[in-house]
Amino acid sequence: MLSSLKVELCVIIAAATAIAFGMAWLLLKFGWNGWIAMPLTLVVALGITYFFSRGLIAPLRQMRDAANAMADGDYTVRVNLATDSSDEIGRLARAFNEMAEELQHADQMRLDMIANVSHELRTPVSALQAMVENMADGVTEPSPANLESILDQTHRLSDLIAFLLDLSRMEAGAASLNVEEFDFREFLDETIKPLEIADAGHAHDILLQADEGIRIEGDQDRLRQLFTNIIANAIKHSADGTTVLVEVHERTNQGMVVTNVVNFGSQIPLAERSDIFRRFVRGRTGPGTESGGTGLGLSIARWAAQLHGGTVRVVDDPRGVDFEVCLPKYHIAES
């Protein structure tokens, strides 16, 4: 198989031309009239070119049909022809199949996300409805404990709505940042405190190890989303009574501040480390948790890091699962 479509076309044209010349020579040699021999030779040459070129562009026709099917919502179609070819059409066919697979995955994740969000919404709404109806009917008193339960359910709703709003910003490419300089250790300490309060009953110990005086430029609200989602994810997948370690150090030669969030549990397989940051991908249920979540937390964390020119990834660590967040010390405004 030739590696270039241009070379293949040249070979077809050259072969058709050679056959046409040979046929014309034979016909004239055997006494055929030139007005008959030349049109017949031209028809044969065009037929040969059409026959071989039809097979050459068959994958393009299949891609056209597949694109039409995908436009109608069928993402299972694939191009079966020319995927072993090394020419431009073969590479295009393989790229098309990869795109179709990604679209099929995104569509399935979208459907799963609708089901997940519906479930997540139904639980607090049903609980709120039941509690408020009981109070309205006089079955229960509006005591501080009952009002606290109602407040907890409204917090769940608020968090879910915030996730969905962040998702819409991600889709729209919104990147507005309120950049300011702040003390990074104090920022993380303030971020961790609400998580410790919310963790009551599971006895996780969030241990912060960061040098004093590390300052960074960024949007505190967006970065708080980032670290809240990463640390909350580590807590969710840690056994009760264990420690979640938050380590911070500077890479002064690179102008980066690196934060490692480590939970001392089972490792994430290498093949799954990139998938967990995809939207709507729900993690495995961890000890002490009831749900894998909405599948948006880690994707929002990565989005917030990218807004600051940073990265979030899972790195090898013999102690357990290690999420490494790298952020530039100084914000670089986009031109």
N, C-alpha and C positions, 0 to 999 in steps of 0.2 A: 504494500500500500504506500503510495507516494505521500510525502509530508506537506505538500502545498497544492492548493486548489488551482493556482495558476499553472503549475507544472502539469497537473492532470488534464486541464483544458488544452494546454499546448500539445500534449501527447495525443489526445483525441483528434484535434484538428490536423496534426501532422499525419496520423494514421489514416484519417479519412482522405486527406489530400493525396497521400501516396497510393492508396487503393484507387482513387479516382484517376490519377495519371496512368497507373498500370492498366486499368480497365479500358481507358480511352486508347492507349497504345495498342492493346490487343484487338479492340474492335476495329480500329483503323487498319491494322495489319491484315485482318481477315476481310477487308474490303467493305466495311460498313460505311455508309454515308456519314460525313461529319455532322450534318444537321440532325442526324438521328443519334449518333454516338455521343456527342457532347451533352445534349439534354439528359440522355439516359445516365451518363456518368455523373452529372450534377445531382440527379435524383438519388442515385446510389450513395453519393458522398453525404448529402443532407440526411438520408435515412440512417446511415451509420452514426453521424454526429448526434442526431436526435435520440437514437437508441441508447447510446452510452451516456449522453448528458442527462437523459431522463432518470437513469439509475443514480447519477451523481447528485441530482437535486431532490431525490425522493425524501431524504431526511428533512429538507426545508418544507416540503408539503406536509409531512407528518407534524412538524413543529407548528405550522399554521393551524392544522386541525386541533392540535393540543391546546394552542393558545385560545382558540374559539371555545373549546370545552372549559378551560379555566375561567374564561370570561363569564360563563354560565354557572360557575361555582363548583365545577368538578376539578379538584386538585390532585386526583389520583392518576391522571394521565401522565405517560412518560414517552419519550422518544426512544424507540428500540433500534432504529437503524443508525449506522455510522458511529455508534458510541465507541467502537474499537479503532476507528480511523484516527490517524494523527494529523490530518489536514485541518483547514480552518472550519469546515463543516462538522467534522468530528468533535473538535474542541467546542464549537458552538452547541452541539447536541448535548455534550456532557454538562456544559454550563447551564443549559436550559433545564436539564433534569435536576441539577442541584437547586436551581431556583424554584422549580415545582415542588421539590421535597421541602424546601424551607417554607414556602407558602402553605403547603399542606399542614406542616407542623404549627405554623402561626395560627391557621384557621382552627385547628384542633384545640390549641391552647386558648384561643378566644372563646370557643364553646365551653371549655372546661372552666374558664374564668367566669363566664356568665353563671354557670351552675354553682361555682364556689361562692361568688359574691351573693347570689340569691340565698344560699344557705347561711352565709355569715350575717346577712341582713335579717333573715327571718328569725334567727334565734333571739337577738336582743329586742327586736320589735315585739315578738310574741311574749317575751318576759315582761317588757314594759306594759303591754296591753293588759296582761293578767294582773300585774301588781296594781296598776291604776284602777282597773275595774273592781278589784277587791277593796281598795280604799273608797271608791265611790259608793259601793254597796254597803260599806260599814263593816265588812268582814275583817279587815285589818286596819290598824291604826296608823296614821302617818307619823310613825316614830322615827327617831334618828337612824336606827338600823335599816328600816324599810326605805327611807329616803336615800340612804347610802347605797342600797342595792339598785335603786332607780338611777342614781348618779353613775354607778359603774356601767350600767347598760348604755346610758347616753354617751359615756366615754368610748365604749366599743363602737357605737355608731359614728361618732365623730372621727375616730381613727380610720375607720373604713372609708368614710367620705374623703378624708384628707389623702388617703392612698389613691383614690380614684381621681381626685383633682390633680395630684402629682403626675398620674399617668397621662392625663389630658395635656399637661404642660410638656411632658416628654414627647408626645405625639406631635405637638405644635412646634417643638424645637425652642420653647421659651428658655431663655438663658439670662434673664435679668438678675444681677447680683448686687447686693449692698455690701461692698467691700470695706472692711475696716481692719485695723491691726488689734490683736488681743493676745492675752496670755493663754497659751494652749493648755497648760496643766489645769488652770482654773476653769477653763471652758469644759474640759473633759470631766472634771469633778462635778460641775453643775449638771452635765449631761447624765452622769451615772446615778446621781441621787434619786431622781424620779424612778429609775429602773429598779433600784434597790427597794423603794417603797412598794412598787407594783409587784415585786417578787416575793412579798411577804407570804410565808407559808412553805416556800420551797427551799429556804435557807441557803441560797447561793451567796458566795462571797466574791464580790467584784473587786479585784486587787489592781490598783493603779500604780504603775511604776514609771514615773516621768521626772526628768530633771527640772529643777526650777529655772525660770527665766526664758523658756522657749517661747518665742513670740512668732506669730504667723499672720498673714493677711488673707482674708476671705470673708465670705458671707456666713455669719454665725448660724442663722436659721437653716440654711441649706446644709452646712456641715453638721449641725445637730441632727438633722434628718439622717445623714449618712451614718454617724456613729451610733445613734439610737437604734437604727435598723440592724447594724452589724452586731452590736453588743446584745441586743434583744434576741437576735438569732442564735448567738452563742449560748445565751442563758436557756433558751427554749430547747436546745439540743444537748444540754448538760444534765446529768443526774442530780437529783436533789442533794443539797449539802456539799456540792463540789465548788471549786473555784474557777472563775473566769478571769484570766489575766489580761490586762491592758498595758502593754509596754510601749514607750515612746522614746525615740532617739533621733538625733539629727544626722544627716549625711551632708556635712558642711561643704565637701568638695562638689556636691551636686546641687546644693541649695534646696534640699528636700527634707521634709519632716516625715518620718516613717512611724506608723502605729501598727503594732501587731496585737490582734485580739485572739487569744488562744483559749479554747475550752478543751479540757483534758478528757476527751472521749475518743470514739472510733474515728478513723481517718475517712476522708471523702475520696472515693476512687478517682484516679487521675482522669479517666474518661468523662467523669461527671462534673469536674471542677469548672468548666466553662459554661455548662448547661444551667447551673444553679443561678446564674446571673441573668438568664433569659426571662422575659416577662411571662407571667402566668405559670411558671414552673414552681410547683409546690414542693418544699423539702419533705424529707421523711419525718414522721412524727417522732418527737424526742421524748425522753423521760419527763414525766410531769406535765406534758402538754396534751391538749385535746384536739388540736388541729394543725395541719401543715401550713395554715395561713392562706392568704389570698394569692401568693406567688408574685407579689409586687415589691416586697421590702428590699431584697437584694438588688433588683434591677434599678430601683430608685436610688439606692446607695451608690451604685456604679455611675448613674447619671449625675448625681451631685458631685462625685469626685471628678468626672470628666469636665463638668462646668468650671472647675478650678484648675484644669490642666493636670489632674492627678489620675491615679489608677487604684483599683481594688482587685485583688486576686487572692486565690488560695495558694499558699506556698508549703513546701515540705517542712515538716516539723515533727521530730520524734515524740514530742510531748502530747500532740493531739492536733485538732483542726486549727489551722492558723490563717486568719484573714489578715492580709497585709495591705494597709492603706498608705499610699505614698502621695503626699501633697507638696506642691512648691511652697517654699517659705514666703516668697513674695509673689503677689498676684501679677500676672502679665495680661494686660488688657488686650482684647482682640482689636485688630485694626479694622 
